[in-house]
Amino acid sequence: MYLIGINITINSPEVIMPTFPYYSLDDLKQIKIAGIQPDDMTYPYDAKNVKEKRISEFLRNSNDVFVVSTQFKKPKYHFKVSQEIDIENPWAYGERAICCGHIQSAIKGTRVISYFFQFL
């Protein structure tokens, strides 16, 4: 969850993003974010649950939010704040989203970059 010019480093992702259910590895195989299969992705959740001000100030509306994460050392993708992306998801929560920021954190001992997206 990544903001241009702002780098948030935390020890526990729950500080900024409480624990939300993630898609299984089998489900992730069917999802594409900007044409790329995500390493890790939460189910959509209510935007009011985003507590970090540096992320919430970039929320555009009250639509649901989701988080896409990738390994810090070998990132599979990079997104910029305000970048709009296409989503291919068989569960059809939405077809377009915008990046609202990012953070660096550790999930189960692995450093990750987590991008926050909001459906348009």
C-alpha positions as CSV (number, residue, x, y, z in Angstrom):
1,M,0.0,0.0,0.0
2,Y,2.0,2.5,-1.5
3,L,1.9,6.2,-1.7
4,I,4.1,8.3,-3.9
5,G,6.5,10.0,-1.6
6,I,5.3,8.3,1.5
7,N,6.8,5.1,2.7
8,I,5.1,3.5,5.6
9,T,7.0,0.8,7.4
10,I,5.3,-1.2,10.2
11,N,5.9,-4.3,12.1
12,S,2.3,-5.6,12.1
13,P,-0.1,-5.2,9.1
14,E,-3.0,-5.2,11.6
15,V,-2.0,-1.6,12.6
16,I,-3.2,-0.3,9.3
17,M,-5.2,-3.1,7.8
18,P,-7.0,-5.4,10.2
19,T,-7.1,-9.1,9.3
20,F,-9.4,-9.7,6.4
21,P,-10.0,-12.9,4.5
22,Y,-7.7,-13.6,1.5
23,Y,-8.4,-15.4,-1.7
24,S,-7.0,-19.0,-1.8
25,L,-4.2,-19.8,-4.1
26,D,-6.6,-21.7,-6.4
27,D,-8.9,-18.6,-6.5
28,L,-6.0,-16.3,-7.3
29,K,-5.2,-18.3,-10.4
30,Q,-8.5,-17.0,-11.9
31,I,-7.9,-13.3,-11.0
32,K,-5.9,-10.7,-13.0
33,I,-5.1,-7.3,-11.7
34,A,-3.9,-5.1,-14.6
35,G,-3.3,-8.3,-16.5
36,I,-1.1,-9.9,-13.8
37,Q,-2.1,-12.7,-11.4
38,P,-1.7,-11.3,-7.9
39,D,0.6,-12.9,-5.3
40,D,-1.9,-12.2,-2.5
41,M,-5.3,-10.4,-2.4
42,T,-8.0,-9.7,0.2
43,Y,-11.7,-10.1,-0.4
44,P,-13.3,-6.6,-0.8
45,Y,-14.2,-4.9,2.4
46,D,-15.9,-1.7,3.5
47,A,-13.8,1.5,2.9
48,K,-14.7,2.7,6.5
49,N,-12.3,-0.1,7.8
50,V,-9.3,1.7,6.3
51,K,-8.0,3.5,9.5
52,E,-4.6,4.8,8.2
53,K,-5.1,8.5,7.3
54,R,-2.4,8.5,4.7
55,I,-4.4,5.8,2.8
56,S,-7.9,6.9,3.6
57,E,-7.3,10.5,2.4
58,F,-6.9,9.0,-1.1
59,L,-10.2,7.1,-1.1
60,R,-12.5,8.5,-3.8
61,N,-15.9,7.3,-2.6
62,S,-17.6,4.8,-0.3
63,N,-17.0,1.8,-2.6
64,D,-15.3,-1.3,-1.2
65,V,-11.6,-1.6,-0.9
66,F,-9.2,-4.5,-1.4
67,V,-5.5,-5.1,-0.9
68,V,-3.1,-6.7,-3.3
69,S,0.4,-7.7,-2.0
70,T,3.7,-8.7,-3.6
71,Q,7.1,-9.7,-2.2
72,F,9.3,-6.8,-1.4
73,K,12.5,-8.3,-2.7
74,K,11.1,-9.5,-6.0
75,P,8.0,-7.5,-6.7
76,K,5.7,-8.8,-9.4
77,Y,4.1,-5.4,-10.0
78,H,4.2,-1.8,-9.1
79,F,1.3,0.7,-8.9
80,K,1.2,4.4,-8.5
81,V,-1.4,6.4,-6.4
82,S,-4.3,7.3,-8.6
83,Q,-3.4,4.6,-11.2
84,E,-6.6,3.0,-12.6
85,I,-6.5,-0.7,-13.3
86,D,-8.7,-3.3,-14.9
87,I,-9.7,-6.3,-12.9
88,E,-10.6,-9.8,-14.3
89,N,-12.4,-11.6,-11.5
90,P,-15.0,-14.4,-12.0
91,W,-16.7,-13.2,-8.9
92,A,-17.3,-9.8,-10.5
93,Y,-17.1,-7.4,-7.6
94,G,-16.1,-4.7,-10.1
95,E,-14.1,-4.3,-13.3
96,R,-12.1,-1.1,-12.5
97,A,-10.3,0.1,-9.4
98,I,-7.9,2.9,-8.4
99,C,-4.8,2.7,-6.3
100,C,-5.1,4.6,-3.1
101,G,-1.7,4.0,-1.7
102,H,0.7,1.4,-0.4
103,I,2.6,0.2,2.7
104,Q,5.5,-2.1,3.4
105,S,4.9,-4.7,6.1
106,A,5.8,-8.2,7.1
107,I,3.2,-11.0,6.7
108,K,4.3,-14.3,8.4
109,G,7.9,-13.1,8.3
110,T,8.0,-12.1,4.6
111,R,8.4,-8.5,3.7
112,V,5.7,-7.3,1.3
113,I,4.4,-4.3,-0.4
114,S,0.7,-4.0,-0.1
115,Y,-1.3,-1.8,-2.4
116,F,-4.8,-0.5,-1.4
117,F,-7.3,-0.3,-4.2
118,Q,-10.9,1.1,-4.3
119,F,-13.5,0.1,-6.8
120,L,-14.7,2.9,-9.1
